[in-house]
Amino acid sequence: MRPSLILLAALSLPAFAAEKTGAEVYESTCQECHGSGKDKAPVFGDTKRWGKLVREGLNDLVPSALAGIRKMPAKGGNPALSDAEVARAVIYMANAGGGRFSEPTEADLARWRQKADKRKKK
């Protein structure tokens, strides 16, 4: 293998390996507020509070998490997270609150990013 291809492969591998699960993002970023209800955040596992949000659906929840809503900053205050990681964390929390959502598709992520960008402009 040519040295340039080895370097390219080595640079790509850590980025792929760095993708976090919803549980990992929750533990590292979301738990501070959603673990305690800080600033009126819905508490993880609270089916009553999350039930309403689950009924609203991911097309509202994920763009809100990406752009920020009320006292929650964009991406929960962690700009290093990818849109997919944020979506996984939202799905993880929503499912713990009674949802039955699955892994987001690339089309989901593109739609949610577009909605989040529109919210930021308002």
N, CA and C of each residue as an Amber inpcrd file, in Angstrom:
protein
   366
   0.8480000  -1.1740000   0.0000000   0.0000000   0.0000000   0.0000000
   0.8930000   1.2370000   0.0000000   0.5050000   2.2310000  -0.7670000
   1.3020000   3.4620000  -0.8370000   1.1890000   4.2340000   0.4820000
   2.2680000   4.9200000   0.8870000   2.2500000   5.6720000   2.1520000
   1.0990000   6.6710000   2.2350000   0.7450000   7.3210000   1.1370000
  -0.3480000   8.3040000   1.1780000  -1.6790000   7.6460000   1.4760000
  -1.8840000   6.4140000   0.9580000  -3.1300000   5.7050000   1.2430000
  -3.1790000   5.2310000   2.6810000  -2.0410000   4.8280000   3.2070000
  -1.9870000   4.4130000   4.6150000  -2.3220000   5.5940000   5.5170000
  -1.7680000   6.7400000   5.2080000  -2.0400000   7.9400000   6.0020000
  -3.5130000   8.2990000   5.9360000  -4.0970000   8.2550000   4.7420000
  -5.5110000   8.5670000   4.5820000  -6.3670000   7.5940000   5.3830000
  -6.0590000   6.3250000   5.3150000  -6.8120000   5.3250000   6.0710000
  -6.6710000   5.5580000   7.5730000  -5.4880000   5.8970000   8.0020000
  -5.2520000   6.1400000   9.4330000  -6.0070000   7.3710000   9.9120000
  -6.1120000   8.3850000   9.0640000  -6.8340000   9.5970000   9.4520000
  -8.3300000   9.3550000   9.4970000  -8.8470000   8.4990000   8.6470000
 -10.2820000   8.2290000   8.5870000 -10.7470000   7.3350000   9.7250000
  -9.9340000   6.4010000  10.1280000 -10.3190000   5.4300000  11.1400000
 -10.7070000   6.0560000  12.4730000  -9.9330000   6.9780000  13.0540000
 -10.3310000   7.5490000  14.3430000 -11.6570000   8.3020000  14.2810000
 -11.9260000   8.9740000  13.1670000 -13.1910000   9.7070000  13.0550000
 -14.3600000   8.7380000  13.1130000 -14.2400000   7.6070000  12.4090000
 -15.3110000   6.6200000  12.4130000 -15.4470000   5.9950000  13.7980000
 -14.3320000   5.6670000  14.4160000 -14.3440000   5.0180000  15.7180000
 -14.8670000   5.9510000  16.8100000 -14.7910000   7.2410000  16.5790000
 -15.1790000   8.2160000  17.5940000 -16.6890000   8.4010000  17.7110000
 -17.4650000   7.9070000  16.7560000 -18.9150000   8.0720000  16.8280000
 -19.4420000   7.4280000  18.1070000 -20.2460000   8.1840000  18.8490000
 -20.7520000   7.7170000  20.1350000 -22.1800000   7.1940000  20.0080000
 -22.5220000   6.2990000  20.8950000 -23.8930000   5.8040000  20.9860000
 -24.7450000   6.8430000  21.7160000 -26.0400000   6.6520000  21.6630000
 -26.9370000   7.5350000  22.4010000 -26.6660000   7.5010000  23.8930000
 -26.4020000   6.3170000  24.4160000 -26.1150000   6.1890000  25.8530000
 -24.8270000   6.9210000  26.2190000 -23.8170000   6.8210000  25.3710000
 -22.5520000   7.5090000  25.6460000 -22.7170000   9.0220000  25.6110000
 -23.4890000   9.5240000  24.6590000 -23.7280000  10.9660000  24.5770000
 -24.5460000  11.4220000  25.7800000 -25.5440000  10.6340000  26.1440000
 -26.3340000  10.9810000  27.3340000 -25.4230000  11.0930000  28.5530000
 -24.5840000  10.0990000  28.7750000 -23.6960000  10.0860000  29.9430000
 -22.7220000  11.2640000  29.9370000 -22.1920000  11.6100000  28.7680000
 -21.1560000  12.6450000  28.7030000 -21.7070000  14.0610000  28.6020000
 -22.9110000  14.2130000  28.0860000 -23.4150000  15.5620000  27.8070000
 -24.7960000  15.8390000  28.3890000 -25.7270000  14.9570000  28.1530000
 -27.1360000  15.2260000  28.4680000 -27.5050000  15.0170000  29.9330000
 -26.7710000  14.1250000  30.5850000 -27.1200000  13.7340000  31.9510000
 -27.1280000  14.9070000  32.9250000 -26.2900000  15.8850000  32.7020000
 -26.2160000  17.0150000  33.6310000 -27.5900000  17.6390000  33.8620000
 -28.3500000  17.8250000  32.8060000 -29.6750000  18.4350000  32.9460000
 -30.7980000  17.3990000  32.9560000 -30.7110000  16.4070000  32.0590000
 -31.7950000  15.4230000  31.9500000 -31.7260000  14.3600000  33.0390000
 -30.6500000  14.3110000  33.7830000 -30.5600000  13.3990000  34.9170000
 -31.2080000  13.9640000  36.1610000 -31.2590000  15.2960000  36.2430000
 -31.7690000  15.9400000  37.4620000 -32.9940000  16.8220000  37.2390000
 -33.2750000  17.1570000  35.9790000 -34.3790000  18.0680000  35.7020000
 -33.9670000  19.5290000  35.7660000 -32.6640000  19.7740000  35.7310000
 -32.1360000  21.1460000  35.7780000 -32.7910000  21.9920000  34.6870000
 -33.1640000  23.2110000  35.0420000 -33.8000000  24.1520000  34.1150000
 -35.0450000  23.5600000  33.4580000 -35.7530000  22.7070000  34.1960000
 -37.0060000  22.0860000  33.7630000 -36.8410000  21.1040000  32.6060000
 -35.6410000  20.5660000  32.4290000 -35.4160000  19.5480000  31.4010000
 -36.1810000  18.2850000  31.7870000 -36.8010000  17.5980000  30.8170000
 -37.4760000  16.3380000  31.1550000 -36.4530000  15.3120000  31.6320000
 -36.7360000  14.7130000  32.7750000 -35.8130000  13.7780000  33.4080000
 -35.8250000  12.4400000  32.6600000 -34.6430000  11.9020000  32.4670000
 -34.4760000  10.6110000  31.8050000 -35.3620000   9.5670000  32.4670000
 -36.1400000   8.8430000  31.6660000 -36.9890000   7.7730000  32.1770000
 -38.3440000   8.2160000  32.6820000 -38.6120000   9.5110000  32.7480000
 -39.8970000  10.0280000  33.2200000 -40.9130000   9.8940000  32.0830000
 -41.6690000   8.8080000  32.1000000 -42.5870000   8.5250000  30.9920000
 -43.6950000   9.5660000  30.8640000 -44.0630000  10.2010000  31.9600000
 -45.1010000  11.2220000  31.8780000 -44.6020000  12.4390000  31.0950000
 -43.4350000  12.9490000  31.4450000 -42.8710000  14.1260000  30.7510000
 -42.4340000  13.7920000  29.3320000 -41.7910000  12.6400000  29.1680000
 -41.2960000  12.2680000  27.8390000 -42.4250000  11.8020000  26.9300000
 -43.5280000  11.3130000  27.5150000 -44.6380000  10.8180000  26.6960000
 -45.1450000  11.8560000  25.7130000 -45.3120000  13.0870000  26.1780000
 -45.7660000  14.1680000  25.3000000 -44.7410000  14.4220000  24.1950000
 -43.4790000  14.4250000  24.5600000 -42.4280000  14.6680000  23.5740000
 -42.3500000  13.5340000  22.5570000 -42.5280000  12.3130000  23.0240000
 -42.5230000  11.1580000  22.1270000 -43.6570000  11.2860000  21.1100000
 -44.8200000  11.7280000  21.5660000 -45.9490000  11.9080000  20.6460000
 -45.6830000  13.0050000  19.6190000 -44.9100000  14.0330000  19.9910000
 -44.5410000  15.0830000  19.0330000 -43.6620000  14.5130000  17.9370000
 -42.8310000  13.5620000  18.2780000 -42.0060000  12.8630000  17.3030000
 -40.6240000  13.4500000  17.1210000 -39.8010000  12.6720000  16.4460000
 -38.4030000  13.0470000  16.2480000 -38.2350000  14.2420000  15.3270000
 -39.2070000  14.5000000  14.4500000 -39.0960000  15.6480000  13.5500000
 -39.1550000  16.9750000  14.3000000 -39.6180000  16.9640000  15.5280000
 -39.5650000  18.1470000  16.3980000 -38.4280000  18.0390000  17.4140000
 -38.2870000  16.8580000  17.9960000 -37.2980000  16.6790000  19.0660000
 -35.8610000  16.8620000  18.6030000 -35.4870000  16.1990000  17.5320000
 -34.0800000  16.2480000  17.1170000 -33.6790000  17.6460000  16.6490000
 -34.4570000  18.3160000  15.7820000 -34.0580000  19.6810000  15.4060000
 -33.9500000  20.6230000  16.6050000 -34.8090000  20.4400000  17.6030000
 -34.7160000  21.2600000  18.8140000 -33.4100000  21.0130000  19.5430000
 -32.9970000  19.7520000  19.6120000 -31.7370000  19.4230000  20.2740000
 -30.5390000  19.9410000  19.4730000 -30.6410000  19.8870000  18.1540000
 -29.5440000  20.3630000  17.3060000 -29.3780000  21.8780000  17.3940000
 -30.4970000  22.5940000  17.3870000 -30.4630000  24.0630000  17.3610000
 -30.4740000  24.6890000  18.7510000 -30.9860000  23.9460000  19.7270000
 -31.1710000  24.4950000  21.0660000 -32.6090000  24.9490000  21.2460000
 -33.0890000  24.8530000  22.4620000 -34.4610000  25.2530000  22.7590000
 -34.5290000  25.6710000  24.2250000 -35.2730000  26.7520000  24.4660000
 -35.3660000  27.3320000  25.8130000 -33.9730000  27.4750000  26.4130000
 -33.7020000  26.8710000  27.5580000 -32.3850000  27.0280000  28.1970000
 -31.3520000  26.0180000  27.7060000 -31.7670000  25.0820000  26.8420000
 -30.8200000  24.0980000  26.3350000 -30.0690000  24.6690000  25.1360000
 -28.7480000  24.7260000  25.2140000 -27.9710000  25.2120000  24.0700000
 -27.9380000  24.1840000  22.9390000 -27.5630000  24.6270000  21.7700000
 -27.4250000  23.7260000  20.6230000 -26.5320000  22.5480000  20.9860000
 -26.9510000  21.3710000  20.5810000 -26.2190000  20.1260000  20.8380000
 -25.9060000  19.9470000  22.3250000 -26.7810000  20.4460000  23.1780000
 -26.5970000  20.2950000  24.6160000 -25.3610000  20.9910000  25.1370000
 -24.8570000  21.9370000  24.3570000 -23.6590000  22.6600000  24.7690000
 -22.3590000  21.9640000  24.3710000 -22.4540000  20.9090000  23.5870000
 -21.2630000  20.1700000  23.1600000 -21.1570000  20.2220000  21.6310000
 -20.5640000  21.2880000  21.0810000 -20.4950000  21.4370000  19.6260000
 -19.6550000  20.3740000  18.9350000 -18.8780000  19.5990000  19.6830000
 -18.0710000  18.5370000  19.0830000 -18.9080000  17.3380000  18.6460000
 -20.1570000  17.2580000  19.1180000 -21.0150000  16.1350000  18.7450000
 -21.4670000  16.2620000  17.3000000 -21.5510000  15.1400000  16.6270000
 -22.1090000  15.1250000  15.2690000 -23.6350000  15.1540000  15.3740000
 -24.2770000  15.4820000  14.2650000 -25.7380000  15.4540000  14.2480000
 -26.2510000  14.0500000  14.5540000 -25.5750000  13.0330000  14.0420000
 -25.9880000  11.6510000  14.3020000 -25.8900000  11.3160000  15.7880000
 -24.8440000  11.7770000  16.4380000 -24.6850000  11.5110000  17.8670000
 -25.7800000  12.1870000  18.6770000 -26.1130000  13.4240000  18.3140000
 -27.1970000  14.1290000  19.0020000 -28.5160000  13.3820000  18.7900000
 -28.7700000  12.9850000  17.5580000 -30.0050000  12.2530000  17.2560000
 -30.0640000  10.9550000  18.0540000 -28.9560000  10.2380000  18.1290000
 -28.9320000   8.9920000  18.9150000 -29.2350000   9.2550000  20.3880000
 -28.7210000  10.3430000  20.9290000 -28.9890000  10.6740000  22.3350000
 -30.4630000  11.0000000  22.5400000 -31.0390000  11.7560000  21.6230000
 -32.4720000  12.0740000  21.7190000 -33.2850000  10.7890000  21.6580000
 -32.9510000   9.9160000  20.7290000 -33.6650000   8.6400000  20.5910000
 -33.4990000   7.8000000  21.8550000 -32.3110000   7.7600000  22.4000000
 -32.0470000   7.0110000  23.6330000 -32.9350000   7.5280000  24.7720000
 -32.9900000   8.8380000  24.9420000 -33.8040000   9.4100000  26.0200000
 -35.2950000   9.2240000  25.7480000 -35.7090000   9.4460000  24.5020000
 -37.1240000   9.2870000  24.1600000 -37.5680000   7.8360000  24.3550000
 -36.7390000   6.8950000  23.9640000 -37.0910000   5.4800000  24.1420000
 -37.1660000   5.0980000  25.6120000 -36.3240000   5.6910000  26.4440000
 -36.3900000   5.4370000  27.8900000 -37.6630000   6.0290000  28.4850000
 -38.2460000   6.9910000  27.7680000 -39.4850000   7.6150000  28.2110000
 -40.7160000   7.0640000  27.5320000 -40.5890000   5.9390000  26.8570000
 -41.7470000   5.2910000  26.2680000 -41.7580000   5.2270000  24.7460000
 -40.7760000   5.8170000  24.0940000 -40.7310000   5.7890000  22.6350000
 -40.2540000   4.4590000  22.0940000 -40.3990000   4.3070000  20.7910000
 -39.9370000   3.0910000  20.1050000 -39.2590000   3.4930000  18.8050000
 -38.3020000   4.3710000  18.9170000 -37.6160000   4.8920000  17.7440000
 -36.3700000   4.0630000  17.4450000 -35.9890000   4.0350000  16.1680000
 -34.8060000   3.2850000  15.7590000 -33.7020000   4.2300000  15.2890000
 -32.5640000   3.6530000  14.9530000 -31.3860000   4.3950000  14.4880000
 -31.7850000   5.3110000  13.3280000 -31.3430000   6.5700000  13.3590000
 -31.7040000   7.4940000  12.2780000 -31.0040000   7.1400000  10.9650000
 -31.6780000   7.4470000   9.8640000 -31.0900000   7.2610000   8.5410000
 -30.3920000   8.5460000   8.1190000 -29.6180000   8.4760000   7.0530000
 -28.9780000   9.6800000   6.5050000 -30.0430000  10.6880000   6.0740000
 -31.1530000  10.2060000   5.5300000 -32.2410000  11.1030000   5.1220000
 -32.8550000  11.8080000   6.3310000 -33.0320000  11.0760000   7.4300000
 -33.5350000  11.6830000   8.6730000 -32.5980000  12.7960000   9.1190000
 -31.3040000  12.4860000   9.1560000 -30.3160000  13.4660000   9.6300000
 -30.3030000  14.7170000   8.7650000 -30.4040000  14.5550000   7.4610000
 -30.4170000  15.7110000   6.5560000 -31.6580000  16.5560000   6.7850000
 -32.8160000  15.9160000   6.9540000 -34.0770000  16.6370000   7.1970000
 -34.0200000  17.3870000   8.5260000 -33.4950000  16.7240000   9.5620000
 -33.4290000  17.3480000  10.8790000 -32.4460000  18.5040000  10.8990000
 -31.3320000  18.3810000  10.1930000 -30.3550000  19.4680000  10.1180000
 -30.9900000  20.6780000   9.4340000 -31.7350000  20.4370000   8.3600000
 -32.3910000  21.5330000   7.6390000 -33.3820000  22.2530000   8.5540000
 -34.1710000  21.4970000   9.3090000 -35.1250000  22.1090000  10.2470000
 -34.4000000  22.8710000  11.3520000 -33.3100000  22.3260000  11.8500000
 -32.5430000  22.9950000  12.9070000 -31.9630000  24.3090000  12.3880000
 -31.4470000  24.3090000  11.1700000 -30.8830000  25.5290000  10.5810000
 -31.9460000  26.6030000  10.4170000 -33.1590000  26.2060000  10.0640000
 -34.2630000  27.1790000   9.9440000 -34.6100000  27.7760000  11.3050000
 -34.5580000  26.9560000  12.3500000 -34.8570000  27.4510000  13.7050000
 -33.8230000  28.4480000  14.1760000 -32.5760000  28.2230000  13.8140000
 -31.4980000  29.1380000  14.2260000 -31.6760000  30.5110000  13.6140000
 -32.2400000  30.5900000  12.4230000 -32.4010000  31.8630000  11.7230000
 -33.5030000  32.7260000  12.3130000 -34.4040000  32.1020000  13.0670000
 -35.5300000  32.8500000  13.6420000 -35.0870000  33.6940000  14.8070000
